[in-house]
Amino acid sequence: MTALLSASDIHKSFPRHGSTVRVLSGCGLDLGAGEAVAITGSSGAGKSTLLNILGGLDHPSAGQIAFDGEYLDFGSPRALTRWRADVVGFIFQFHFLLPDFTTFENLLIPVRAHRAVTADDHARARGFLERMGIAHRSDHLPGELSGGEQQRVAVARAFMNRPRIVLADEPFGNLDGRISNQLSDLLFELKEREGTSLVIVTHDPELAGRADRHYVLEKGNLILGT
């Protein structure tokens, strides 16, 4: 399988109290088109750090990331901004919806950040609301939604710009089991329908088990799980 995204020899260290804390020690990961990969590991192992590097939100201390054979330029803020706008969608543990914008308006924020909104964007947003079962909440503010409804908006928002890759960091960690399972189903349904690759950081073994491959981040390295 040809890799869509390839992370090679990723290192990450942080200064702390006059010393250096090494979090990642040469991680490597290949992600194929349409493939889902799960990453588990203990708290503090560096899972979120790795995900942020894959998404261009953080810089590696050493190592390279290639997408479609082209290396990501971590020295160019403009290139990283375009990468996040054109290639990557994000789902975080907390929904990060803007409180003064309606559900519908929140879905359009990734589009507005980079270009003018079109009629097709409006239609796509309405389609996501229907698919996520919250069309009746389109004019509601985030504070008027339940936690599960807010995260449904966050999942849909991650797909609005037709990303090639979605990165999800403990996306349903704050929800109860029933709601978490429902949203897992919706996430994988969207992944298949959109043909998107997916990397999920999770503590949930059931969610990790739905991925094509499962890695454990341990002592700064990715180990293929069972």
Residue pairs with C-beta under 8 A, 6 or more apart in sequence:
1 30
1 32
1 35
2 32
2 33
3 30
3 31
3 32
3 66
4 31
4 32
4 33
4 35
4 67
4 68
4 164
4 165
4 197
5 29
5 30
5 31
5 54
5 65
5 66
5 67
5 165
5 197
6 29
6 30
6 31
6 65
6 66
6 67
7 27
7 28
7 29
7 30
7 50
7 53
7 54
7 63
7 64
7 65
8 28
8 63
8 64
8 65
8 66
9 26
9 27
9 28
9 62
9 63
9 64
10 24
10 26
10 27
10 28
10 29
10 50
10 53
10 60
10 62
10 63
10 65
11 22
11 24
11 25
11 26
11 27
11 60
11 61
11 62
11 63
12 22
12 23
12 24
12 46
12 49
12 50
12 53
12 58
12 60
12 61
13 20
13 21
13 22
13 23
13 61
14 20
14 21
14 23
15 21
22 220
23 46
23 49
23 220
24 46
24 49
24 50
24 53
24 60
24 61
24 220
24 221
25 219
25 220
25 221
26 63
26 220
26 221
27 50
27 63
27 217
27 220
27 221
27 222
28 222
29 37
29 54
29 215
29 222
31 37
31 165
31 197
31 199
32 197
33 164
33 195
33 197
34 191
34 192
34 195
34 196
34 197
35 197
35 198
35 212
35 213
36 188
36 191
36 197
36 198
36 199
36 200
36 210
36 211
36 212
36 213
37 198
37 199
37 200
37 211
37 212
37 213
37 214
37 215
38 199
38 200
38 201
38 202
38 207
38 208
38 209
38 210
38 211
38 213
38 214
38 215
39 47
39 50
39 51
39 199
39 200
39 201
39 202
39 214
39 215
39 216
39 217
39 222
40 47
40 201
40 202
40 203
40 205
40 208
40 214
40 215
40 216
40 217
40 225
41 47
41 216
41 217
41 218
42 218
45 217
45 218
46 217
46 220
47 169
47 201
47 217
48 169
48 201
49 58
50 201
50 217
51 167
51 169
51 199
51 201
52 58
53 59
53 60
53 65
54 65
54 88
54 165
54 167
54 199
55 84
55 88
55 90
55 167
56 72
56 74
56 80
56 83
56 84
56 88
57 84
59 74
60 74
64 71
64 72
65 71
65 72
66 72
67 83
67 87
67 164
72 79
72 80
72 83
73 79
73 80
74 80
84 90
85 110
85 113
85 114
85 161
86 161
86 163
87 163
87 164
87 165
88 163
88 164
88 165
88 166
88 167
89 110
89 157
89 158
89 159
89 160
89 161
89 163
89 165
89 166
89 167
89 196
90 158
90 166
90 167
90 168
90 169
91 154
91 155
91 158
91 166
91 167
91 168
91 169
91 171
91 187
92 154
92 169
92 170
92 171
93 169
93 170
93 171
93 173
93 174
94 174
95 142
95 150
95 151
95 153
95 154
96 154
97 103
97 106
97 142
97 150
97 153
97 154
98 105
98 106
98 109
98 142
99 141
99 142
99 143
100 141
101 109
101 141
101 142
102 138
102 139
102 140
102 141
103 129
103 134
103 137
103 138
103 139
103 140
103 141
103 142
103 145
103 153
104 125
104 126
104 129
104 138
104 139
106 142
106 153
106 157
107 125
107 128
107 129
107 153
107 156
107 157
107 160
108 117
108 121
108 122
108 125
108 160
109 157
110 157
110 160
110 161
111 117
111 121
111 160
111 161
114 161
121 160
124 160
125 156
125 160
126 135
126 138
128 156
128 159
128 160
129 135
129 137
129 138
129 156
131 156
131 186
131 189
131 190
132 152
132 153
132 155
132 156
132 186
133 152
134 145
134 149
134 152
134 153
137 144
137 145
137 149
142 150
142 153
145 153
147 174
147 175
147 179
148 175
148 179
148 182
148 183
151 171
151 172
151 174
151 175
151 183
152 183
152 186
154 171
155 171
155 183
155 186
155 187
155 190
156 190
158 166
158 168
159 166
159 190
159 194
159 196
162 194
163 196
164 196
164 197
165 196
165 197
165 198
165 199
166 191
166 196
166 197
166 198
166 199
167 199
168 187
168 198
168 199
168 200
168 201
168 202
169 201
170 201
170 202
170 203
171 183
171 187
171 200
171 202
172 179
172 180
172 183
172 184
172 204
172 207
173 202
173 203
173 204
175 183
180 204
180 207
181 206
184 206
184 207
184 210
187 198
188 198
188 210
190 196
191 197
191 198
198 211
200 207
200 208
200 211
202 208
208 214
208 225
213 224
214 224
214 225
214 226
215 222
215 223
215 224
215 225
216 222
216 223
216 225
217 223
